[in-house]
Amino acid sequence: MEFKESNIEYDVQKWLFVPNFYTNYRYILATLGNKPLIVIGINPSTAIPNDLDNTLKSVERLSKSNGFDSFIMFNIYPQRATNPNDLDKNKSTKLHNENMKALEYILSNIKSDINIWAAWGTTIEKRTYLAQCLKDIVSIANKYSVNWKKIGNLSIKGHPHHPLYLNKNSPLEEFNIVEYMKLLL
């Protein structure tokens, strides 16, 4: 993972931001706490510490309403794109490999139960490489005792709901990642 002088100001006692500067990719954006909810979306947008976009505001609200004191936002693919149609046509192996290192870092440092909220929505269909990236994520997560969760109804094709437009009190429910991966691949 890359660390250099940050080009934004934030309290490192409250936030984890990797890389710690604004660039065209992001591996982790997290609030720090003892009981985090890991949230996996498709790709990051513009959010940074102290300036969350609407998706991350929903993530923060829903994490708290489900009993978590913090969230860790991670994405299937780390390229920033406000419009998913702008995602790379082909996967950057370097970005993907660094993303997997970031995930391993997250999972290996959680001291409580590990809960992952599947929150990528139907956008996973935008690029064929996204399913393979998710397969790699699941492979790493399988090394840990991970509880996969979803919020809201699955899409017609079985994809978990994106965090936007969910009721603020929506509960986490079990998500069968094994069955989902069979449908996806």
C-alpha positions as CSV (number, residue, x, y, z in Angstrom):
1,M,0.0,0.0,0.0
2,E,1.1,3.5,-0.8
3,F,1.7,6.2,1.9
4,K,2.9,9.7,1.3
5,E,2.2,13.2,2.6
6,S,-1.6,13.6,2.7
7,N,-3.2,16.2,0.5
8,I,-6.3,16.4,2.7
9,E,-6.6,17.1,6.4
10,Y,-8.3,14.6,8.7
11,D,-8.0,13.2,12.2
12,V,-6.0,10.0,12.0
13,Q,-7.5,9.0,15.4
14,K,-10.9,8.9,13.8
15,W,-10.3,7.8,10.2
16,L,-8.4,5.3,8.2
17,F,-7.9,6.5,4.6
18,V,-5.8,4.4,2.2
19,P,-4.1,5.8,0.3
20,N,-3.9,8.8,2.7
21,F,-4.1,11.2,-0.2
22,Y,-6.7,11.9,-2.9
23,T,-6.1,10.1,-6.1
24,N,-8.0,8.2,-8.8
25,Y,-8.3,5.1,-6.6
26,R,-9.2,4.3,-3.0
27,Y,-8.7,1.1,-1.1
28,I,-10.1,1.9,2.3
29,L,-12.2,4.7,3.9
30,A,-13.1,3.9,7.5
31,T,-14.2,5.4,10.7
32,L,-12.3,3.8,13.6
33,G,-14.0,1.9,16.4
34,N,-14.1,-1.4,18.2
35,K,-17.0,-3.0,16.4
36,P,-16.8,-2.1,12.7
37,L,-19.1,-3.2,9.9
38,I,-17.2,-3.9,6.7
39,V,-19.1,-2.7,3.7
40,I,-18.2,-3.8,0.2
41,G,-19.4,-1.7,-2.7
42,I,-18.4,-1.8,-6.4
43,N,-16.1,1.2,-6.7
44,P,-15.3,4.4,-4.7
45,S,-16.7,7.8,-5.7
46,T,-15.6,11.1,-4.3
47,A,-15.9,10.5,-0.5
48,I,-13.0,11.4,1.8
49,P,-12.7,11.7,5.6
50,N,-15.1,14.5,6.9
51,D,-16.7,14.8,3.5
52,L,-18.8,11.7,2.8
53,D,-20.9,11.4,-0.3
54,N,-24.5,10.2,-0.1
55,T,-23.6,6.5,-0.3
56,L,-21.2,6.8,2.6
57,K,-23.7,8.8,4.6
58,S,-26.1,5.9,4.2
59,V,-23.4,3.4,5.1
60,E,-22.6,5.4,8.3
61,R,-26.3,5.7,9.3
62,L,-27.1,2.1,8.6
63,S,-24.0,0.8,10.3
64,K,-25.0,2.7,13.5
65,S,-28.6,1.7,13.3
66,N,-27.5,-2.0,13.2
67,G,-25.3,-1.7,16.3
68,F,-21.9,-1.0,14.9
69,D,-19.7,1.8,16.2
70,S,-17.8,2.3,12.9
71,F,-17.6,1.2,9.3
72,I,-14.9,0.1,6.9
73,M,-15.8,0.9,3.2
74,F,-14.0,-1.4,0.8
75,N,-14.8,-1.9,-2.9
76,I,-14.7,-4.7,-5.4
77,Y,-12.6,-2.5,-7.6
78,P,-10.7,0.5,-6.2
79,Q,-10.9,2.9,-9.2
80,R,-12.8,6.1,-8.3
81,A,-15.7,6.7,-10.8
82,T,-18.8,8.7,-10.0
83,N,-20.3,7.0,-13.0
84,P,-19.8,3.2,-13.2
85,N,-19.7,3.4,-17.0
86,D,-16.4,5.2,-16.6
87,L,-14.7,2.2,-14.9
88,D,-11.7,0.8,-16.7
89,K,-12.7,-1.4,-19.6
90,N,-10.0,-3.9,-18.5
91,K,-8.9,-4.6,-14.9
92,S,-5.7,-3.1,-13.7
93,T,-3.9,-6.1,-12.1
94,K,-1.8,-3.7,-10.0
95,L,-4.8,-1.9,-8.5
96,H,-6.6,-5.2,-7.9
97,N,-3.6,-6.8,-6.2
98,E,-3.2,-3.8,-3.9
99,N,-6.9,-3.9,-3.2
100,M,-6.5,-7.5,-2.1
101,K,-3.6,-6.6,0.2
102,A,-5.8,-3.9,1.7
103,L,-8.6,-6.4,2.3
104,E,-6.2,-8.9,4.0
105,Y,-5.0,-6.0,6.2
106,I,-8.6,-5.1,7.2
107,L,-9.6,-8.7,8.0
108,S,-6.4,-9.6,9.9
109,N,-6.8,-6.5,12.2
110,I,-10.4,-6.9,13.3
111,K,-10.6,-8.0,16.9
112,S,-14.4,-8.6,17.0
113,D,-16.8,-10.7,14.9
114,I,-16.2,-9.9,11.2
115,N,-19.4,-8.9,9.5
116,I,-19.4,-8.0,5.8
117,W,-22.3,-6.1,4.3
118,A,-22.6,-7.0,0.5
119,A,-23.6,-3.7,-0.9
120,W,-22.5,-3.5,-4.5
121,G,-25.9,-3.6,-6.2
122,T,-26.5,-4.4,-9.9
123,T,-23.4,-2.4,-10.9
124,I,-21.4,-5.6,-10.7
125,E,-22.8,-6.3,-14.2
126,K,-21.0,-3.2,-15.7
127,R,-17.7,-5.0,-16.3
128,T,-17.0,-8.7,-16.7
129,Y,-13.8,-8.5,-14.5
130,L,-15.8,-7.4,-11.4
131,A,-17.2,-10.9,-10.8
132,Q,-13.6,-12.3,-10.8
133,C,-12.5,-9.5,-8.4
134,L,-15.4,-10.5,-6.1
135,K,-14.3,-14.2,-6.3
136,D,-10.9,-13.1,-5.1
137,I,-12.4,-11.2,-2.2
138,V,-14.5,-14.1,-1.2
139,S,-11.5,-16.4,-1.3
140,I,-9.6,-14.1,1.1
141,A,-12.7,-13.7,3.4
142,N,-13.0,-17.5,3.6
143,K,-9.7,-17.6,5.6
144,Y,-11.6,-15.7,8.4
145,S,-14.8,-16.4,10.2
146,V,-16.8,-13.9,8.2
147,N,-20.6,-13.3,8.4
148,W,-21.9,-12.1,5.1
149,K,-24.9,-9.8,5.3
150,K,-27.2,-7.8,3.1
151,I,-29.8,-5.0,3.7
152,G,-33.0,-4.9,1.7
153,N,-34.3,-7.1,-1.0
154,L,-32.1,-8.7,-3.6
155,S,-32.5,-7.5,-7.2
156,I,-34.3,-9.6,-9.8
157,K,-31.0,-11.2,-10.7
158,G,-30.1,-11.8,-7.1
159,H,-27.7,-8.9,-6.5
160,P,-27.5,-7.3,-3.0
161,H,-28.9,-3.8,-2.7
162,H,-26.8,-0.7,-3.0
163,P,-26.8,1.4,0.2
164,L,-28.6,4.4,-1.3
165,Y,-32.4,4.6,-0.9
166,L,-32.6,2.1,2.0
167,N,-34.8,2.9,5.0
168,K,-32.6,4.3,7.8
169,N,-33.6,1.5,10.2
170,S,-33.2,-1.3,7.7
171,P,-31.8,-4.4,9.4
172,L,-28.9,-6.5,8.3
173,E,-29.9,-10.0,7.2
174,E,-27.9,-13.1,6.3
175,F,-26.5,-13.2,2.7
176,N,-25.6,-16.5,1.2
177,I,-22.4,-15.6,-0.6
178,V,-21.8,-19.2,-1.8
179,E,-25.1,-19.4,-3.6
180,Y,-24.6,-15.9,-5.0
181,M,-21.2,-16.8,-6.4
182,K,-22.7,-19.8,-8.2
183,L,-25.2,-17.5,-9.9
184,L,-22.6,-14.9,-10.7
185,L,-19.9,-17.0,-12.2
